[in-house]
């Protein structure tokens, strides 16, 4: 199956391509005339709601084109702090821009629960069929920013499955082995392996 990934992030495309090519699928970037595709994101609907909305917008983009019979892939993710109910979640990027990582660290006192998790939702649509999966990476928020790798909250997120370093201190290859996004993509690969009933 030819899969068009609705993202501008080359790392996401490479990761999805690596996982899904083992099943004989090709993954490439959803192209448009504009250099960057801007989607409306109904963040009040949560990660899955945002992903499903992007799927519908991407389908509308390719309707009537030679790509109309391709599958569309969307992935949306966010971080969730245990000290705050389901926050920042789908608003993670906006919150980071408004407060910065230092602002996030200032919100968490020493007494507060520093547990956190990255969550990812992957949605693949082909014709009337829609596959939805999710992935989680549990961890905690560090006391300070550590590392320059990655993006977003990576310099303050220490994964439980890691060796005590933040995602920001890890090379991409190490992070990708345990990331929420990889878990969602692997779950998607498993779903695609399962014969339809």
Secondary structure as GFF3:
##gff-version 3
##sequence-region A 1 197
A	DSSP	beta_strand	2	5	.	.	.	ID=ss1
A	DSSP	alpha_helix	10	21	.	.	.	ID=ss2
A	DSSP	beta_strand	26	29	.	.	.	ID=ss3
A	DSSP	three_ten_helix	43	45	.	.	.	ID=ss4
A	DSSP	alpha_helix	46	62	.	.	.	ID=ss5
A	DSSP	beta_strand	71	81	.	.	.	ID=ss6
A	DSSP	beta_strand	87	88	.	.	.	ID=ss7
A	DSSP	three_ten_helix	89	91	.	.	.	ID=ss8
A	DSSP	alpha_helix	92	107	.	.	.	ID=ss9
A	DSSP	beta_strand	115	126	.	.	.	ID=ss10
A	DSSP	beta_strand	129	141	.	.	.	ID=ss11
A	DSSP	three_ten_helix	154	156	.	.	.	ID=ss12
A	DSSP	beta_strand	157	159	.	.	.	ID=ss13
A	DSSP	three_ten_helix	167	169	.	.	.	ID=ss14
A	DSSP	alpha_helix	172	178	.	.	.	ID=ss15
A	DSSP	alpha_helix	180	193	.	.	.	ID=ss16
###
